[in-house]
Amino acid sequence: MTGAKTAVEWLASVAPDPEACRREWERNPTGIALLPAGRLWDVLILPGELGYPTLDVLTRVIDQLGPVLVDFGDARMGFLVPPGTAARWLGTGVRTAGRGTWIVVPYPGRSTRGVRWLIPPDGTGTLTDPALLELAMHEAAAGIAGNEGR
């Protein structure tokens, strides 16, 4: 469970009081915390119908992805990317969470009923490169469009 502990510490480090956040998060039966984006990571939120094909493309081209969240019902997928990405993102159909926003984050390694990790953080700070994410989104969208034309 060392990896989960490291991931918990890494995630909680963005909270105003990391120790209090970690303690509450570990005791919270829902297994979620509200954490600020924009410090160690931003989040690019894709609709699920684009997110899953994008994730498929990324897993074919890079060995280690950054953390990826998915909401209940798989309607939206959040890729953790470097801070500042949200402020510069111009793509349409993609929501962003950066400085000044807060997101629901599940406890790594614990099953929750809502938001969950598809790719949990490992605590090292690995994030998804936004340029690679954008290219993967384009490839995924082209694949979706090609399948719809059939």
DOTIRO-845519 format. One line per 4 residues: their letters; for each residue x, y, z of C-alpha. Coordinates in nm, 3 decimals. Example, Ala and Ser with C-alpha at 12.3 -4.5 7.8 and 13.67 -1.06 7.14 Angstrom:
! DOTIRO-845519
AS	1.230/-0.450/0.780 | 1.367/-0.106/0.714;
END
This chain:
! DOTIRO-845519
MTGA	0.000/0.000/0.000 | 0.306/0.225/-0.016 | 0.207/0.352/-0.362 | -0.142/0.445/-0.241;
KTAV	0.005/0.622/0.063 | 0.241/0.818/-0.160 | -0.045/0.903/-0.397 | -0.260/1.017/-0.104;
EWLA	0.019/1.240/0.026 | 0.082/1.382/-0.323 | -0.285/1.460/-0.382 | -0.348/1.597/-0.031;
SVAP	-0.044/1.826/-0.058 | -0.255/2.072/-0.262 | -0.510/2.117/0.019 | -0.490/2.427/0.238;
DPEA	-0.415/2.194/0.534 | -0.274/1.872/0.386 | -0.264/1.677/0.714 | -0.622/1.765/0.808;
CRRE	-0.732/1.683/0.454 | -0.558/1.345/0.460 | -0.703/1.252/0.800 | -1.057/1.352/0.701;
WERN	-1.024/1.183/0.361 | -0.910/0.855/0.519 | -1.201/0.863/0.767 | -1.466/0.979/0.521;
PTGI	-1.691/0.683/0.433 | -1.755/0.823/0.084 | -1.382/0.813/0.009 | -1.378/1.151/-0.165;
ALLP	-1.220/1.489/-0.102 | -1.268/1.829/-0.261 | -0.924/1.947/-0.375 | -0.810/2.264/-0.552;
AGRL	-0.687/2.235/-0.908 | -0.416/2.462/-1.044 | -0.138/2.394/-0.793 | 0.020/2.060/-0.891;
WDVL	-0.220/1.979/-1.172 | -0.508/2.104/-1.384 | -0.780/1.879/-1.521 | -0.905/1.856/-1.878;
ILPG	-1.254/1.704/-1.876 | -1.367/1.522/-2.190 | -1.707/1.373/-2.263 | -1.691/0.997/-2.210;
ELGY	-1.763/0.917/-2.575 | -1.441/1.102/-2.668 | -1.247/1.027/-2.348 | -1.237/0.650/-2.379;
PTLD	-1.113/0.645/-2.741 | -0.859/0.915/-2.648 | -0.737/0.702/-2.358 | -0.705/0.405/-2.596;
VLTR	-0.487/0.611/-2.831 | -0.270/0.739/-2.545 | -0.211/0.393/-2.401 | -0.082/0.280/-2.741;
VIDQ	0.174/0.560/-2.772 | 0.306/0.626/-2.420 | 0.410/0.395/-2.140 | 0.310/0.596/-1.835;
LGPV	0.001/0.815/-1.834 | -0.086/1.066/-1.573 | -0.387/1.006/-1.350 | -0.729/0.981/-1.514;
LVDF	-1.063/1.021/-1.337 | -1.406/0.912/-1.456 | -1.740/1.015/-1.310 | -2.031/0.790/-1.227;
GDAR	-2.204/0.675/-1.542 | -1.881/0.729/-1.741 | -2.022/1.054/-1.879 | -1.700/1.253/-1.826;
MGFL	-1.332/1.170/-1.802 | -1.071/1.396/-1.639 | -0.705/1.387/-1.739 | -0.462/1.542/-1.491;
VPPG	-0.227/1.772/-1.682 | 0.037/2.028/-1.580 | -0.081/2.341/-1.398 | -0.156/2.632/-1.629;
TAAR	-0.294/2.408/-1.905 | -0.655/2.500/-1.827 | -0.587/2.871/-1.874 | -0.434/2.812/-2.219;
WLGT	-0.671/2.543/-2.348 | -0.865/2.650/-2.657 | -1.027/2.322/-2.766 | -1.404/2.310/-2.787;
GVRT	-1.610/2.049/-2.608 | -1.349/2.014/-2.333 | -1.412/2.157/-1.988 | -1.120/2.268/-1.776;
AGRG	-1.042/2.290/-1.407 | -0.747/2.508/-1.318 | -0.653/2.769/-1.061 | -0.956/2.882/-0.866;
TWIV	-1.155/2.562/-0.918 | -1.205/2.259/-0.696 | -1.268/1.901/-0.801 | -1.398/1.587/-0.634;
VPYP	-1.111/1.342/-0.595 | -1.152/0.980/-0.483 | -0.912/0.825/-0.237 | -0.655/0.623/-0.437;
GRST	-0.698/0.250/-0.402 | -1.042/0.270/-0.245 | -1.363/0.183/-0.425 | -1.620/0.464/-0.437;
RGVR	-1.973/0.482/-0.571 | -1.918/0.789/-0.785 | -1.598/0.938/-0.920 | -1.322/0.680/-0.955;
WLIP	-0.969/0.647/-1.086 | -0.923/0.477/-1.424 | -0.553/0.543/-1.387 | -0.470/0.627/-1.026;
PDGT	-0.186/0.861/-0.935 | 0.135/0.690/-0.829 | 0.257/0.979/-0.616 | 0.549/1.068/-0.844;
GTLT	0.371/1.364/-1.002 | 0.345/1.207/-1.347 | 0.091/1.402/-1.553 | -0.042/1.365/-1.906;
DPAL	0.131/1.587/-2.161 | -0.141/1.820/-2.297 | 0.010/1.825/-2.647 | -0.002/1.445/-2.663;
LELA	-0.352/1.450/-2.519 | -0.464/1.692/-2.789 | -0.314/1.478/-3.067 | -0.478/1.168/-2.918;
MHEA	-0.810/1.353/-2.905 | -0.781/1.440/-3.274 | -0.703/1.080/-3.366 | -0.988/0.952/-3.150;
AAGI	-1.233/1.204/-3.298 | -1.129/1.107/-3.650 | -1.188/0.742/-3.563 | -1.532/0.824/-3.421;
AGNE	-1.624/1.027/-3.731 | -1.505/0.744/-3.958 | -1.718/0.491/-3.770 | -2.025/0.714/-3.788;
GR	-1.989/0.745/-4.166 | -2.023/0.369/-4.213;
END
